[in-house]
Amino acid sequence: MFTGIVEGTGRVERLERNGAEARLRVRGGLLGAFRRGASVAVDGVCLTGVEGGPGWLEACVSSETLSRTTLGLLTPGRRVNLERPLARSDRLGGHLVQGHVDAVGLVTSVKPEGTGARVRIGIPPGLGDLIVMKGSIAVDGISLTVAAREAAWFEVALIPETLRVTAARGYREGTPVNLEADIIGRYVVEHLRTHRQDERQAGQVTREHLARHGFGGTEEAP
């Protein structure tokens, strides 16, 4: 579990494809002494280190992760956001982030706003229900607040500190970004979807039962 408070950035050293999977190597000062099996969020994607040393690690990236995130697009030298897992004694400065990316969005505009920037991100179909005004969202692992919202996009405001510490300072029109919706909203939406589906199925069973007993149309059973 993470908080979306990016601790710093690292650089991709290599991404090697191995069939449907890949092996990613990242170097960054905050990685410290490597511990096999440790988790780290790379651009908001929770990965497990399988090999490494002081200041670097390698992780296997599954085909599922490659299909849902931007990791497959990484190239040597690319700067990535890094965050270590939340410790029980840590303050929750951002919001609860799992590192389970929902989809990839696309930066459509970056405009100066005060001393920071305003970024608009286009979203794929199906993700809109999980994004609400003033709600939290993780963009490349950065905990941000939704500042504006329409059916096909949302906007976030980036303060100077965010631009300084994270890779967001490199955002340009057309930059793909990893999106993870707030976990609470995700469960609420999924519950409502399942509830509606269960109601429809129950209604269908009731209609079929009545039909088998000679009732149908608008007539009511005695």
N, C-alpha and C positions, 0 to 999 in steps of 0.2 A: 504494500500500500504506500502511496505517495501523497504529497500535498499540492503539487503543481508549483512549488516555489523552487525554481531552477537554481541550482547551486553554482553552476558555471557551464562552460562549454568544453568540448573536446574536438578532436579532428579524426576523421575517418582515415585509417591507414590502408585498408583494403577491404573489398567485398568480393568474395570468391563464390561463384555459383557451383553447386554440386547437385545436379539434377534439378528437382523441384525446390530444393532448399538452398541456403547460402550460409557462408561463414563470414561474420563481420568482426573486424578488428578496429578498436577505437582507443585513442590515447588521450588522456586528460589528467591534469595534476590532481584533481580531487578524488580520482579513483583510488589513490593510495596503494597500500599493500593489498594485492589481490587475494581473495579467499574463494576457493572453488565452490561453485553453487550459489554464490552471492547474486542478488538481483540488482539491477540498475535500470533506470528509465533513460532510454536514448530517443530523443525527440518524442517523448511521451509514450514510448513502447517499452513495456516491461520485458527485459531480457535476462537470461541466466548465464552468468559467466562460466565457461567450460575450461578456459585456459588463460593465463596472463601472468603479470608481474607488476612491479612498482610502476604505477601510472598508466597501465594499459590492461586491456582485457579483450578476449575473443568470446563471441557468443554464436550459437547456432540460431538461424532464423528460419522458422518453418514456412512451408508453402502457404499456410493460412495467413500468417503474419505478412508475408510478401504480397499477398493478394489484397490485403485490407489497409496497408500502410504505405508510407513513402520510402521505407528502408531499401527496397529493391532499386531505388533510383539514386542511392548514395554513390558518390565517387570519391577517390582519394583526395584528401585535402579539404573536403566539405566539413564545415563547422556544424556540430550537433549539440543540442541541449542535453545536459546530464543532471540527474538527480538520484541520490541514494535513497533507499527505503526509509520510511518514517519509523523512528524509534518510539517506544511507548512514552518516554520522558520528553519527547519533542513537543513544541507548540504547533498547533494546526494553523499555520499562517495563511494557507490558501483554502482549498477544499479537498475532500476525499477523492483521490484519483487512483484508479486501479492499474493504469497502464494498459488497459484493454481498449484499443482504438476502435471506434465505431465506423469511421469512414474517412476518406480523404476529401478535403475541401480545396478550393482554389482561390488564392488571393486575387481579387479583381481591381483593387485600388489601394494605394497608400498615400495619405495626405497629411501634411504637417498640421498639428493641432496644439497650440500653445508651445510648450517645450518638448512635447512628445509627438505622437502620430496617431492617426485614425486609420484603421485597417478594415476594409470590407472583404468578407470571405464568402464565396459562393458555396452552397451546400447541395449535396446530391438528394434526389427524391427519397422520402422516407425518414430523413433525419430531422425535418422541421418540427415535428411534435415534441422532440426532446430539447429544443432550444427556446427559452423564454426570456422576455425582457428582465433585466437585472439578475438573471440567473447566472450560475457559474458554468464555464466550459473550459476544457483544456485544449489549447492550440499548440501542437508540438510539445506537449507536456507543460505548458505555461498556464497557470491558473489565471483566468481572465473573467471579467464581468461583461455580459452582453449589454451593449450600449444602444443598439438599434436593431430592429428585426423586421424582416419581410419574408414572404413565402420562400424565396430562392436564395436569400443571403442574410447575414448578420454582420454587425460591426462591433469592434472592440477598440478601446482607447489604450494605447501603450504609453506608459510614463517613461521618463528618461532612464530610470533605474532598470526597467525591463529591457530597454534598448541597449543599455550598457552591458548587462550581465548575460543576456541570451542571444541566440542566433536570429531573433526577430529583426534585428537591425539590418539584416540582409534581405528582408522581404521586398519583393517587387511584384508588379502585375504578372500573373501567370505562375507564381510560386505555389507548388502543392504543399499542403500542410495536413498533419494528422489531427483529427478531431475526436475528442472523447467527451460525451455529454455527462452532465452531473448524474452520479449513480442513483441518487434519490429519485430524480425525475424519470430515469430509465425504468426503475422498478414500478413507479406509479403508472406510467404509460403501458408497460407490459401487462400489469394487473388489469387495467381497464380493457385492453385488447382481448385478453383471455376471458374476462368476465362477459364481454359482449359476445364472443364466440360461443361460450358455454350457453348463454341465453338463447342464441339462435339455434343451437343444436337441440336444446331442451324443447324449444317451440316446435321444431320439426318433428321430434319424437312424439310430442303431444298430438300434433295434427295427424300423424300416421296412425297413432293409436285410435283416435276418434274415427278415422276413415275405416279402419278394420271393423269397427262396431257399428257402421252404418251412419255415422254422423259426418257432416261435411258442410262446406259453404259457410254461411253465416249462422246456421242453426246451432243452437246450444244443446248440449246433452241435458236430459232431464235430471 
